[in-house]
Amino acid sequence: MALTTKDRENIISKFQSSAKDTGSPAVQVALITERIQYISEHLKANPKDYAGERGLLKLVGQRKRLLAYLKKHDFAKYQELTKELKLRK
């Protein structure tokens, strides 16, 4: 598995907006980004893992939709998040 419980807790604490915030779009995007990075490294070592490639594409699409939602509803948070995760130029 890509993320341990401790890694998840660190990411959530870094991007949450309140103490009980674990499902906001910013937190979800950060967690998905970590999974995408892990799967990308896996696919470099295993280029014929087509199921993994499909999973990666699904995660990228999900992150894209969450970022579009965040951009529409909270542009300042979107800019902060993309800068922090180095997603856009």
Backbone as JSON, one array per atom type, in Angstrom:
{
  "sequence": "MALTTKDRENIISKFQSSAKDTGSPAVQVALITERIQYISEHLKANPKDYAGERGLLKLVGQRKRLLAYLKKHDFAKYQELTKELKLRK",
  "N": [[0.84, -1.19, 0.0], [0.41, 2.26, -0.61], [0.36, 4.53, 1.18], [1.1, 4.89, 4.57], [-0.59, 4.81, 7.75], [0.43, 6.8, 9.38], [1.62, 8.51, 7.5], [-0.67, 9.37, 6.12], [-1.97, 10.75, 8.2], [-0.14, 12.84, 8.62], [-0.3, 14.24, 6.17], [-3.01, 14.97, 6.17], [-3.11, 16.6, 8.48], [-1.52, 18.68, 7.63], [-2.95, 19.91, 5.53], [-5.56, 20.35, 6.4], [-8.42, 22.35, 7.35], [-9.65, 22.72, 9.75], [-9.76, 21.2, 13.03], [-11.19, 18.8, 12.84], [-11.37, 18.31, 10.17], [-11.25, 16.17, 7.6], [-12.03, 15.52, 5.08], [-12.18, 17.55, 3.22], [-11.95, 19.21, 0.0], [-9.28, 20.08, -0.44], [-7.72, 18.45, 1.25], [-8.36, 15.96, 0.17], [-7.29, 16.22, -2.43], [-4.58, 16.45, -1.83], [-4.04, 13.92, -0.69], [-4.66, 12.24, -2.85], [-2.75, 13.11, -4.67], [-0.38, 12.18, -3.48], [-0.82, 9.41, -3.72], [-0.84, 9.22, -6.51], [1.8, 9.88, -7.13], [3.12, 7.71, -5.96], [2.09, 5.52, -7.46], [2.98, 6.24, -9.98], [5.77, 5.95, -9.75], [5.81, 3.2, -9.31], [4.88, 2.28, -11.8], [6.97, 2.98, -13.44], [8.85, 1.07, -12.82], [7.43, -1.19, -13.45], [6.34, -1.51, -16.3], [4.37, -2.93, -17.73], [2.11, -3.13, -16.24], [-0.95, -2.83, -16.65], [-3.38, -2.59, -15.37], [-2.7, -1.1, -13.15], [-1.99, 1.21, -14.45], [-4.44, 2.04, -15.43], [-5.76, 2.55, -13.03], [-4.21, 4.7, -12.18], [-4.88, 6.63, -14.11], [-7.56, 6.99, -13.47], [-7.33, 8.12, -10.92], [-6.01, 10.51, -11.55], [-7.99, 11.79, -13.05], [-9.97, 12.07, -11.09], [-8.66, 13.79, -9.29], [-8.42, 15.99, -10.95], [-11.11, 16.76, -11.27], [-11.73, 17.45, -8.6], [-9.96, 19.59, -8.22], [-11.02, 21.4, -10.07], [-13.5, 21.91, -8.9], [-12.64, 23.1, -6.5], [-11.33, 25.34, -7.51], [-13.48, 26.74, -8.55], [-15.07, 27.28, -6.27], [-13.42, 28.18, -4.14], [-11.07, 30.07, -4.76], [-8.71, 31.17, -3.72], [-7.79, 29.2, -1.93], [-7.39, 27.18, -3.78], [-5.24, 28.24, -5.31], [-3.26, 28.35, -3.34], [-3.03, 25.63, -2.68], [-2.23, 24.42, -5.14], [0.21, 25.63, -5.46], [1.59, 24.71, -3.2], [1.61, 21.91, -3.62], [2.85, 21.83, -6.01], [1.57, 21.61, -8.57], [0.66, 23.1, -10.77], [1.99, 25.44, -13.18]],
  "CA": [[0.0, 0.0, 0.0], [1.2, 3.46, -0.83], [0.46, 5.43, 2.32], [0.85, 4.34, 5.89], [-1.51, 5.63, 8.55], [1.17, 7.98, 9.84], [1.76, 9.4, 6.35], [-1.99, 9.97, 5.9], [-2.2, 11.73, 9.28], [0.71, 14.0, 8.37], [-0.86, 14.98, 5.04], [-4.28, 15.55, 6.6], [-2.85, 17.7, 9.41], [-0.91, 19.78, 6.88], [-3.88, 20.58, 4.62], [-6.91, 20.51, 6.94], [-8.77, 23.73, 7.7], [-10.01, 22.71, 11.16], [-9.26, 20.01, 13.72], [-11.92, 17.6, 12.43], [-11.48, 18.32, 8.72], [-10.51, 15.1, 6.94], [-12.59, 15.23, 3.76], [-12.32, 18.72, 2.36], [-11.3, 19.01, -1.3], [-7.84, 20.28, -0.34], [-7.16, 17.24, 1.85], [-8.52, 14.88, -0.81], [-6.34, 16.43, -3.51], [-3.24, 16.14, -1.31], [-3.93, 12.47, -0.55], [-4.65, 11.66, -4.19], [-1.45, 13.44, -5.25], [0.59, 11.23, -2.94], [-1.07, 8.11, -4.35], [-0.43, 9.34, -7.91], [3.26, 9.82, -7.15], [3.51, 6.34, -5.65], [1.75, 4.66, -8.59], [3.86, 6.62, -11.09], [7.04, 5.28, -9.51], [5.56, 1.77, -9.52], [4.74, 2.02, -13.22], [8.3, 3.08, -14.06], [9.51, -0.21, -12.62], [6.56, -2.23, -13.98], [5.64, -0.85, -17.4], [3.27, -3.72, -18.29], [1.01, -3.18, -15.27], [-1.99, -2.03, -17.28], [-4.41, -2.31, -14.36], [-2.17, 0.02, -12.37], [-2.06, 2.4, -15.31], [-5.85, 2.46, -15.45], [-6.0, 3.15, -11.72], [-3.55, 6.0, -12.17], [-5.69, 7.54, -14.91], [-8.78, 7.3, -12.71], [-6.95, 9.05, -9.86], [-5.72, 11.8, -12.17], [-9.29, 12.38, -13.38], [-10.63, 12.47, -9.84], [-7.97, 14.98, -8.79], [-8.76, 17.09, -11.85], [-12.46, 17.22, -10.92], [-11.67, 18.12, -7.3], [-9.31, 20.89, -8.41], [-11.97, 22.28, -10.76], [-14.47, 22.31, -7.88], [-11.97, 24.01, -5.59], [-11.08, 26.58, -8.25], [-14.75, 27.42, -8.71], [-15.66, 27.68, -5.0], [-12.47, 28.84, -3.23], [-9.93, 30.27, -5.64], [-7.51, 31.41, -2.92], [-7.35, 27.89, -1.45], [-6.9, 26.5, -4.97], [-3.91, 28.75, -5.63], [-2.37, 27.93, -2.26], [-2.85, 24.19, -2.79], [-1.44, 24.09, -6.33], [1.58, 26.09, -5.2], [2.16, 23.82, -2.2], [1.81, 20.58, -4.2], [3.57, 22.03, -7.27], [0.76, 20.98, -9.6], [0.55, 23.96, -11.95], [3.1, 26.37, -13.32]],
  "C": [[0.88, 1.24, 0.0], [1.41, 4.27, 0.44], [0.21, 4.67, 3.62], [-0.1, 5.27, 6.64], [-0.83, 6.9, 9.01], [1.34, 8.99, 8.7], [0.44, 10.13, 6.08], [-2.27, 11.05, 6.94], [-1.38, 12.99, 9.06], [0.15, 14.87, 7.24], [-2.15, 15.68, 5.46], [-4.03, 16.74, 7.53], [-2.26, 18.91, 8.7], [-1.93, 20.58, 6.07], [-5.28, 20.8, 5.19], [-7.15, 21.95, 7.37], [-9.23, 23.84, 9.15], [-9.57, 21.37, 11.76], [-9.93, 18.73, 13.24], [-12.08, 17.48, 10.92], [-10.61, 17.22, 8.12], [-10.98, 14.85, 5.52], [-12.77, 16.43, 2.87], [-11.59, 18.48, 1.04], [-9.77, 19.16, -1.24], [-7.15, 19.04, 0.22], [-7.23, 16.08, 0.85], [-7.5, 15.01, -1.94], [-4.93, 16.07, -3.05], [-3.03, 14.63, -1.18], [-3.85, 11.78, -1.92], [-3.31, 11.93, -4.87], [-0.36, 12.5, -4.76], [0.42, 9.85, -3.57], [-0.62, 8.12, -5.81], [1.09, 9.23, -8.01], [3.76, 8.4, -6.9], [3.26, 5.42, -6.85], [2.63, 4.98, -9.8], [5.22, 5.95, -10.95], [6.92, 3.77, -9.74], [5.52, 1.44, -11.01], [6.06, 2.18, -13.97], [9.04, 1.76, -13.95], [8.73, -1.36, -13.25], [5.73, -1.69, -15.15], [4.46, -1.64, -17.99], [2.1, -3.87, -17.32], [-0.11, -2.28, -15.78], [-3.14, -1.71, -16.32], [-3.97, -1.14, -13.48], [-2.23, 1.32, -13.15], [-3.49, 2.94, -15.36], [-6.22, 3.12, -14.13], [-5.4, 4.54, -11.61], [-4.38, 7.02, -12.94], [-6.98, 7.93, -14.19], [-8.48, 8.29, -11.59], [-6.67, 10.45, -10.41], [-7.02, 12.52, -12.53], [-10.03, 12.86, -12.15], [-9.99, 13.73, -9.27], [-8.31, 16.19, -9.65], [-10.14, 17.66, -11.52], [-12.47, 17.96, -9.58], [-11.01, 19.5, -7.41], [-10.23, 21.88, -9.12], [-13.02, 22.79, -9.78], [-13.85, 23.35, -6.95], [-11.71, 25.36, -6.25], [-12.35, 27.41, -8.37], [-15.26, 28.0, -7.38], [-14.73, 28.41, -4.05], [-11.14, 29.01, -3.96], [-8.64, 30.49, -4.85], [-6.93, 30.08, -2.41], [-6.78, 27.07, -2.6], [-5.48, 26.93, -5.31], [-2.88, 28.29, -4.6], [-2.02, 26.44, -2.4], [-1.97, 23.82, -3.99], [0.01, 24.54, -6.16], [2.29, 25.13, -4.24], [2.5, 22.44, -2.79], [2.57, 20.62, -5.53], [2.87, 21.33, -8.43], [0.69, 21.79, -10.87], [1.75, 24.89, -12.0], [2.64, 27.79, -13.14]]
}
